[in-house]
């Protein structure tokens, strides 16, 4: 009962609960939170009670650098919840954070984006963790729909729009028309797999082990998905597997490109399958306009060139791709108010 | 992470682009294309776009092109192909078509924790409650300041400014000094106001000048008698009596041992008692024909009037009884 009253003093939120980053869009204000989905949990020495040591960016800095009593974990894996309780705590923390200095405990209406390949059990877990975090009403929307709305694509028209959202854990490809999803597919390949591929490449070719954070930095600074005229170089430190001591070495963008081949081809083949499955009318629309890329993965250098070459279609990277899903969720909340709550919502 | 665009612009520091300014994006692209000797068809092949779309881009004919998201993407790809600054071309496009400029504002990385605007509703309500509380507190304080009892078990109703309180005693009939003045002048004397007054725990606890309601002039002969701090027997009832002009029915209020009760007694416009009484205590009145009473926490209080016990139950609400007794009938 009090949730309803507290709801009067809370705003609508759209949450992109991603494997790598959680973004929160506060309706009427824009993106107000963008933090890594990482929680550091401290456990008392004698196996006693657990408590949250840090959440978000602070916890991410602890990843792989924690003492025995602290565990930095990522409660989401492949776009879905892997640790229910921790996800709930994390959401609680984030919701409270965006409602900072409020008189009442926040109880917002929340729209959470879910991967289109997620099962009912996984969706229910997301819904319940949002409820447990204090949401008064939880709506779920499929990520590609949110991404397309966030990229301002004309999804309400009777013409096909194709969107490829490359997130941290999953990549989603969908063809949308008339506010609905005509075809969608989800592959469990995303930014994390890119990092893993870089780690594996370095281990195979240099015999050196690097951490996840280093791999991510390498990807951001000199990763590329398509051969470029300019070759970027970067100095990296890791542990030499044979000698067991830290060593420093140089990686360049061509090496990273080689290392990323496997996950990239996975995404491209999912995209090609989607094009094959798309009804011809809509396929023609997509061919004329092109594919829109969203998600953090769209920031990988030249990924649009790669997809352009592979598919022979125009490819467009949405503006500010990282926040497309969260912004699209916010737009969906507005549209739901205008046209009814069951416009996009999935169960 | 937003390095893709920067990467493009860094790579394209050619001098050629500097010569184009205040030109439409289409013209700028066409000039760059012609400078490199490319045909529209070649560009269309590179960008996987229909040749008509490339021509429309160069002619700034955005009506023939898909929505703005796509146009921006095409312009970026085209600019990148020609090695000119993609951001500038897109900025030119947005200047040309302000309606198409991205309406949703771009990601603003939050340097410190997100601080959304305050929800005004909460503050209005909170402020309203605070003002109401302050007003109630002020009203209470003013009322309490008069009686000198700042705390009470039961919230007694706030009363209006009371007239100067004068309780007549049989010996001292003077009425020349109002109570307030008297209190300030001789607080010490006011503490032990009368000889009959019992030293109840409440009055003992209130070491600071607790003005009793009786205004006793300094000249009172009784004062010197009362001054010694020998407490009178605890069971001696307080009495409020007037000159025996005629015999009135006695009103007796008893507060049980261990109980505290807020007692207000008025006879007409005259206030006789308005204080927190700690039991055991008995207060008697016999100088008026009718009294108005407010008794907080009736659990500890018994009232007798004209020798009969008064049933408080019908007058009680939330343990506070409000009623009046009269012996006219």
Interface residues (C-beta under 8 A of the other chain):
Chain A: X8 X9 X10 X11 X24 X26 X29 X30 X31 X32 X33 X34 X97 X98 X99 X100 X101 X102 X103 X104 X150 X151 X152 X153 X154 X220 X221 X229 X230 X288 X289 X290 X292 X296 X299 X300 X301 X304 X308 X311 X312 X313 X314 X315 X316 X317 X318 X319 X320 X322 X323 X327 X331
Chain B: X1 X2 X3 X4 X7 X11 X47 X48 X49 X50 X66 X67 X68 X69 X70 X72 X73 X74 X76 X77 X102 X103 X104 X105 X106 X107 X108 X109 X110 X113 X114 X115 X116 X117 X118 X119 X121 X122 X123 X126
